[in-house]
Amino acid sequence: MPARSSKRLGDANQLAKLIVDIATGEAKASWVDPATGKNTAAVALGRLGGKKGGAARRDSLSPERRSEIARAAAAVRWNNNDR
């Protein structure tokens, strides 16, 4: 079974045209960022979900619970003697 991220064009002629367009510079192979090697669409979706998730969690927690979480995080940062 092919990986989810691999999408193939249905027709060999379409694939050939895409390859020629990329080779001649008419179309960019923009689905992969050359600097990071990551799929730009996947990065955008992950960032979108991450931005929504943090705000949703913040809004769903009570101020007391947020304070408890922050206090526990600070304790871990300050009491970490492994460094």
N, C-alpha and C positions, 0 to 999 in steps of 0.2 A: 504494500500500500504506500503511495507517495506521501511525502510530508505535507502538512497543511500549507506551509508557506510557499510551496512550489506550485505556480500556476502556469499552465501551458496554453498556448493558443490552440484553438481547435483545428486550424488548417495549416498545413506545411507552408503554403504560399504566404500566409499572414506572418508566420515566423520568419521566413526568408526576407520579406519586406522590412520587418522590424530590424533585423540584423543589418541590412543594407542601410537603413535610415540611421541607425546608431553609428555605423562605420563612417558614413559620410557627414555626420554631424547634424543632420536634419532633426533627429530625435535624440534626446539624452536618456541614458540609462540612469534615471534619477531615483530609482527605488532603493539604491544602495549609496550611502554617503561614503565617498572615497577616504575621508579622513578617519572615520570611525569604523567603517565596514558594517554598519548597522542599517537595517531597513528603515528608511525615514518615515514611512507610514506607521510602522509598528512603534517607533519612538514617539511619534505624535499621539498615537492612541494611548500609550502607556502614561505619557505625561498628562494627558487630559484626565484619565482615570485617577491618577495620583493627586492631581490638583483638586478634583471633586471629593475624593475620599477623605483627605485631611480636613477639609472644611466641614464635611458632613459629620465626621467623628467629633470634631470640636463642638459643633452645634448640638449634637445629641447628648453630650456629657454635661453633667451638672457642674457648677463652679467648684463644689467641694471635691468631686471626683477628679477634675482636672488638676486641682491643687495636690491631691494625693499622688497622682501620677508624676507631676513635676517634682514633688518632694522625694519620691523614690528614685527618680532619675538623677537628681542632684546627689543623693546619698551614694549611688553607685559611682558617679563620677568622682566624688571627693574621697571615697573610701577604697578606691581601687589601688591596691599596693603592688600589683603585678608589673608596674612600669619601671 
